[in-house]
């Protein structure tokens, strides 16, 4: 009985490791979820509150990148 249990546990662990490696190779589930969320946000009306927040975050990121670029130019 213990031998069968150990064999089953080993096979289960191997299957989990194999599935995790396959997901990592495909880019992972989070990557596709982010793409789907971005696509759905773009389909929403411009005045829909979640869309406004999403657009504001994108604008903040762009502004931050610009500020960092300017600071690097000043320090060089």
C-alpha positions as CSV (number, residue, x, y, z in Angstrom):
1,X,0.0,0.0,0.0
2,X,2.7,2.5,0.9
3,X,4.6,1.7,-2.3
4,X,1.5,2.5,-4.4
5,X,1.0,5.7,-2.5
6,X,4.6,6.9,-3.0
7,X,4.4,6.0,-6.8
8,X,1.1,8.0,-7.1
9,X,2.6,11.0,-5.2
10,X,5.7,10.9,-7.4
11,X,3.6,10.8,-10.6
12,X,1.4,13.6,-9.3
13,X,4.4,15.8,-8.5
14,X,5.9,15.1,-12.0
15,X,2.6,16.1,-13.6
16,X,2.5,19.3,-11.7
17,X,6.1,20.2,-12.6
18,X,5.4,19.4,-16.2
19,X,2.3,21.6,-16.3
20,X,4.2,24.5,-14.6
21,X,7.0,24.2,-17.1
22,X,4.6,24.2,-20.0
23,X,2.9,27.3,-18.7
24,X,6.2,29.1,-18.2
25,X,7.2,28.2,-21.8
26,X,3.9,29.7,-23.2
27,X,4.3,33.0,-21.4
28,X,2.3,32.1,-18.3
29,X,-1.4,32.7,-17.6
30,X,-0.8,36.2,-16.2
31,X,0.5,37.5,-19.5
32,X,-2.7,36.5,-21.4
33,X,-4.9,37.8,-18.6
34,X,-3.2,41.2,-18.8
35,X,-3.7,41.3,-22.6
36,X,-7.4,40.4,-22.3
37,X,-7.9,43.0,-19.6
38,X,-6.2,45.7,-21.7
39,X,-8.4,44.7,-24.7
40,X,-11.6,44.9,-22.6
41,X,-10.6,48.3,-21.2
42,X,-10.0,49.6,-24.7
43,X,-13.5,48.4,-25.7
44,X,-15.2,50.3,-22.8
45,X,-16.6,53.8,-23.2
46,X,-14.1,56.6,-22.5
47,X,-16.1,57.9,-19.5
48,X,-16.5,54.5,-17.8
49,X,-14.8,54.8,-14.3
50,X,-12.6,51.7,-14.6
51,X,-11.5,52.9,-18.0
52,X,-10.7,56.3,-16.7
53,X,-8.6,54.8,-13.9
54,X,-6.8,52.5,-16.4
55,X,-6.1,55.5,-18.7
56,X,-4.9,57.6,-15.8
57,X,-2.4,54.9,-14.7
58,X,-1.1,54.7,-18.3
59,X,-0.7,58.5,-18.3
60,X,1.1,58.5,-14.9
61,X,3.5,55.8,-16.2
62,X,4.3,57.9,-19.3
63,X,4.8,61.0,-17.2
64,X,7.1,59.2,-14.8
65,X,9.2,57.8,-17.7
66,X,9.5,61.4,-19.1
67,X,10.5,62.8,-15.7
68,X,13.2,60.1,-15.2
69,X,14.5,60.7,-18.7
70,X,14.8,64.5,-18.0
71,X,16.5,63.8,-14.6
72,X,19.1,61.5,-16.3
73,X,19.8,64.2,-18.9
74,X,20.4,66.8,-16.1
75,X,22.7,64.6,-14.1
76,X,24.8,63.6,-17.2
